[in-house]
């Protein structure tokens, strides 16, 4: 490494973190031309929130050149947002999107992706009550929904501008699962790239040109990774990791049984539950139970990922312990729609109603 470009060792950078009662730092938006570094940064003026109430959550280029950049601004409690479009030549700015919610908050999804050659970009929004993908004109005119339904898009993985195809994961089958799909930017020709009739959690990593992707299966069974071509999703080009060594090692252990199901709650809502039972569970015997929730806003602890080799598996399987472990995702957690999570806004720490009964297990 060239020592003139970067030092052998990293430098320490001290950042002031405000303590309780201290004044919060304020933020500005600047542009710096790499062709004229001596000129220094230009401070961009924009119409958003008061400086003491301003958060900038996301910045993205929305142009084929360097003519326009967009950034997402929030008020501090994050129930309002304004997206500001900046013309880098004139240093002018304009509000091209804004939203206000009551109750609840607006997630900072970091999902803005410009579509080359189209003067449009995609973004995630739960304005419909469910988080979906929208195609937005850069100038801020009416967006178009690419996905829709009473389920949520978990992530946008890749956009092929040439074929106008978008790849994403969603909870369309079950809120505790993630299946991989492709869809046209016009919202047509949706295809499942995995068997979405089978429970599981998938994701994918795409090559720079979009011709290939590594498919990662993350559970609930033994994880694996395979290489595919985007031209043919039926047959893997190569198995990168089948975890055969791990499978051999796990065969020597008696492991707990993990199941997922839904529990009926008040007001018509159901709660996702993950249960781990000791390997030799006897329904006639009494066992100690550990409830292991987290419940943070938009969090999810019950995802159907591989769970066999963590500390909680030990608590359930050790003959001297044999705990039953239960995780319940309460109201406020993610991937079950906006109405399910927004109720906790301003209510964290309050004791809610208890669960009442169990529904059929999945």
N, C-alpha and C positions, 0 to 999 in steps of 0.2 A: 504494500500500500504506500502511495506517495505521501510522505510526511507533511508536504506542503498543503495537501488537500484535507487530510484528517490526521489527528494525532494518534500515537500508538495507544494511549489510554484515554478513556472518556473524561470529560470535564464535569464537575459538579455545577449544577444550576440551581440556585436557591429561589424557590417560589413562595410567596407569602400566602399562607392558608388562613383565612379569617377565623378567629375563635368567636365563641358566643359573645355577643355584645359589641364586637368590632364592626367596622364599616366594611361591607362587601366591596371587592374590587369592581371597577367598571371596565367595559370592553369597547373597542372601536374596530371599524373595518377599514383595512388599508390595502392599497394596491402598490406593488413594486415591480417596475420593469427590469427584467434581467439584462436588457440591452442598454439600460441607462441606470446602473446601480448608484452612480454618483448623485443622481437627482434625489435619491431617497424615496421613502414611501409617500404615497398620496392618501390622505385621510378622506374617506368617502362619507359624505353627508347623506342621511337617509331618514325617512319618516317611519318610526317604529314605536318603541316604548321608551319611557324615561330612562336615562343612563343608569340610575340606581336599580332599575327594574328589568334590565335587559340581559338576555342570554342569547348567544349565537350558537346554535346547535349543529349546523351542517353547512358546508360550503361545497359547491360543485360547478364545474364549467359546463355551460349549456350552449356550445357553439362548435362549429367545425374548425374555427381558428381560435383566436383568443379575444374575440370581440365582446363576449358577454359572460358574466359569472352570476350565479344566483346563491343567496344564502338564506337560511331559515332562522328567523328570530323568534324568541319566546318572551313572554313576561315571566317573572321569576317563579310564580306558582304553576306555570306551564299549562294554563287553561286557555291561552290565546296564542296564536302564531301569526306572523306576517312573513311572507317570502318576498325578498327584495331582489330585483333584477338590476344589475349594474352594467352600464355601457363603459367598457374600459377605455375607449377613445375619448369620450366627452366627460368621463367621471360622473355622469348623471345616474340617478337611481330612481326606481319606481316600485310601488307595491303591486305585485302581479297576482298574489293569492293571499287570502287571510281567512282565519277561522277562529271561532270562539265556542267553547264548550261549557255547559253547565248542567249537571255536575260533571266531574271527571277531569282528566288531563289529556294532553296530546303527547303521544310518544315521539321521541326523536329516533326514528328508524334508520337514519343514515342510508336511505335507499334511492336517492335521486340518481338516475342514470340517463345520460343524454343519448339519443338515437342519431347516429351520424347521418348527415344529409337530409334530415327531416324537419329541423326546427322544432322538435318535440322531445320530451323526456318522460320517463316513467317514474312513479313514486308510489309509496304505500300510504293508504289512508283508511281509517275506520269510520268515516263520515256516514256510511250506510248502516252502521251498527256492527259491521264485521270488517276486519282488515283485509283489503283487496288492492289489486294493482290498477292504477289509473294512468292513462296517457294524457299528458298535459302539454298544450302548446306553450312555447317559451314566453310568448307575449301575454299569457295569462287568460286567454279565452276559455270557453267551456271545455272541461276535460271529458274523456270517454273511458268508461269502465272496461277493463280488459277481462277481469274475472269478477264473478258475483255469486252470491249464495250464502246460506247460513253456515258458513265455515270460514276459516281464516288462512290467508297466505302467510306462511312463516318466514320465507326469505326469497328474494330474487337472486338467482345464482349466476345467470349469464344472459346477455342479449346479443343475438346475431343480427347486426344491422343489414347485412346483405340479404338474408333470407327472411327478415322481418319476423324472427322467431324468438320467443322468450322462454327461459327455463326457470322453474320455481319449485319450491316445496310448499305443501299445504296440509291442512287438517281435514280435508274433504271427507275422508272415510271416518276419522275418529279424532277427537281433540287431543288425545295422547299420542297420536302417531304423526309421521311426516312421510308423505309419498312424493315422488318426483314426477313432474309433468312438464310438457312443452305446450305452448299455445302461440298462435299468431298475434301480432300486435293489434290486429283488428278484432281480437276476441274469439276467433274461429279456429277450428282444427285442433282442439285440445286433445292431447295424447298422454296416456300414462306410460312412463318409461320404466316402471317397475310394476309388479303385480299388486295393484291397489286393493285387491280383495283379501290380501294377507296382511295381518298386523305387522307393523314394523316402523322403523325410523331410518330413513335414507337421506343422504345428501350427496352432492357431487361437486367436483372441482374441474373446470373446463380449461382446455388449452387456450392460448392467446388468440388463435384464429378460429376457435370454436369447432374444430373438426373432431376433437376427441374429448372425452371426459373420464375421470376416475370416479366410479360409483362406490360410495361407502355405505355399507349396511351396518348400522350401529345397534341393532337389537330388535326384539328381546333375546333372540338366540345368539349364537356365537358370531361376532362381527367378521366381516371380510371386505376386501377391496378388489375391484375388477376394472379393467380398462375397456372402454367401448368407443366405437365410432358413432358420431351423431347421424351418420347416414344409415346405420343399422343398429337398432337397439336390442335385437333379439339374441345375438350371440356375442359373448365377451371375446375380445381380442387376446386378452391375457388375464390370468389371475395374479394379482400383485401380492396379496396376502390372504391366505385362507385360515390362518391361526390354528393350523393342525397341531403344532407343538403345544399350544395352550390347551387345546381340546384333550390331548393325551394326558397332560398334567391334571386337568380338572376331573378326569375319569377316576383319579385316585382319592377323590374327596366326596363326602356326602354333603350335598349343598341344600340350602333351603328352597322351598317352592315359592316362586313369586307369581302372583296373579294380579290382574287389574280389573276393576269393575267400577260401576257408578253407584252412588248412594243418593237417595232422594232427600232433598232438603225442603225448606219452606219456600213459599211463593212460586212453586213450580220448577225451581232450579235443581239440577243434579250436580253432584260433586265427584270429581275424579278421585279414585282411591287406588293406592298400591299396597298390597298386603304381602308380607313374607312370613311363611310358617316354618317352624322347625322341620327338618327332613323327615322325622318319624312322628309327625303330628298325630295325636290321638284326640279326636273330638270329644271324648269323655273325660279328658284330663284338663285341669286348670293350668294356664301358663301366665307368666308375667307379660304385660303388654307395654311397649314403648310407642307412644305417639310422637312422630318425627316430622312435624310440619315446618314450613318456613313461611309461606303466605305473603311474601313481599309483592308489591304491585307489579302485575304483568309477569310474575315469575311462574314457573311450572316445575314441580318436583316429581310428578307422576309420569313423565314421559316414558314410553316403552323401550328404553335402552337396555343394553346388557348390564346386569346388576350382580353377577355371580362372584365377583372377587373384591368387593369392598368391605369396609369395616362392619357395616350393618349386616352383611351376609355372615360374618363371623359371629355376631351377637345372636343371630337366629340359629346357627348350626352347631355352635360349641355345646357339647353334651352337658356341661356344667351350667350353662346359661339358658339356652333354648327360649329366647324371647320371641314373642310375636311382635313384628314391627308394622305399624300402620302409618302411611302418609296420606293425608287428605289435603287437596288443594282447595282452599276456601275462596269465598267471594273476594274479588280483587286480583286473583291470579289470572294468568293469560290463556289465550287461545280458545275461549268459549264465548266470545262476543263482548262488545263494549258494555252492554247493560250488566253483564256478570261482574265486570271488574270496576266499573266507575263508582259503585256504591260505597267503596272505601275511601273515596276522596275526602280528605279532611276528617276521617274517622279512624285512622290507624290507632290501635290500642284499645278501641272500644270492644266490649264483649257483645258478640252477635248471637242470634238464635242457634240452638243446637240442632244437630241432624236428627232425623226422625226414623228413617227406615232404609232398608237396602232394596235396590232394584236388581234386575237380572244381571249377572256378571258377564263381561265380554270375554 
